[in-house]
């Protein structure tokens, strides 16, 4: 049979009494204007043709419809728009079968949901990720999922944006069959006897289910507009599944698309995509290989880094001068991998294979085979310089040396070697096998090929890798320091640590500065022998308040780790204020949440501007990615740079 062009991306082919509409818009089969126009034309011709009994929609290439073309957002949309196409499919008097494979997302999944039936290849993944862009599906996708799979499933799928495997989708009733082999043939067979399903029943308990979800799982989404719109759509569909779609979802989509939260989230989406664009190598040059990673230091950080490398298929040589620490490091790694198995991140066989690639190295010289050597030892310039001098002596020519310092000068560390062009910073965030952010810090002499190699490695191990310049604290900690200084200034001027934390947490951060300090440990860097009560932290440590680790910090912690305000902490703070002569400066005691928030944000945003002006980042949006993925800045507020440019 011959294929008839319907547009430059869509063809039609008559096979018996079935018209097959085939979409070929590589690489992702996005629902561009050409695709929509071709599909609409094919659908209309099939409906009008007496000899056509059914319609099959299928995509060529490696994936089904991967969603709308985000480049069309915010501008005029060519007709038919996606809601019109979805409505035409749903209203077709002839059965429409959607044949699915690869990743079928967003508007692509809505097209499939509008069809009479859906058949998927094994391994297909389906989802409505719009919530991650601060949007809701605009063509009835939420309502369709609610009617087909129920309230609980809709809450899970539509509010997380996760991708649902075909096998799970079949159990939930979102698709009608999973079939191996050639999908067009399987879809044609299904078109011959399309399934029928009973009408969805109303769920009178939906409001209570939704309220319970919002109070527990959904608590982290408070303040966000898109989840609120999604919950309303789920409730309406659950209470009256027979009600016709009346444009509620499209109206919600339009409201959200025009709003600031979706703009911020789309900004972040674009910012992360830009990070994948690395400078090309000179013609004829090859990427530096990184397959064997040596790690110096088997503590929590070193073991976390090792876990991330092993899980991505690399070989790890782990060294620690202390044999007991080295053994504990191996146990930490095994525990981390066991946790990954429990969470479904890797298989048991994958865990065993990862551990088989771990080699303990009591002698530093055993790291000589490594392509990349990462130092993860105590945060001391003298210690790090000594380690780098030793690594330089044993590392093979061309090997890359990286420091995991969070604050120290990379140029000074590189000066301890004879290969400064092969030295850079790899600032992992703890726990390193969980946190997505990796700051790749270029020193003055770091070669571009070295930066590229480590950025590619970051992508391979699943990190959001951002290249930054060398300065105290780099990007993330440099801004964080300004916030901590502002918070301490407010504390000394009479503000409560709990009011300060609540102001930041109400803004959307997971924890305020004092709760974060407790989590990190107030005794980090504290020396009992030299402590003289010169700071609030020293006073706390002298009183045995080390933070969450021992249940006493700025907060008191019960056995389960639940925090509560502490009269003991407040008394120590008041005593320090009086001793330091700050009583007369209690000007912050009466500040409200908004005023406290601005006093915390203003220095952060000021430092953001300085970082941009100094060229520490390649683009301002890199700062936003760093703070969202490394420090919990609410993604729907865009990041410090975005917020600085768009706040009222």
PyMOL commands that set and color helices and strands:
alter all, ss='L'
color gray80, all
select helices_A, chain A and resi 33-48+70-72+82-90+107-114+129-133+141-149+151-160+166-172+183-192+206-215+217-221+225-239+248-258+260-274+300-311+323-342+348-356+364-369+381-394+410-414+420-422+448-460+476-492+497-507+513-520+536-542+548-550+567-580+583-588+593-613+620-631+635-637+640-646
alter helices_A, ss='H'
color red, helices_A
select strands_A, chain A and resi 3-5+10-15+18-23+54-59+95-100+103-105+117-120+125-127+164-165+177-178+292-296+315-319+358-361+372-375+400-403+423-428+437-442+464-469+555-557+563-565
alter strands_A, ss='S'
color yellow, strands_A
deselect
rebuild
show_as cartoon
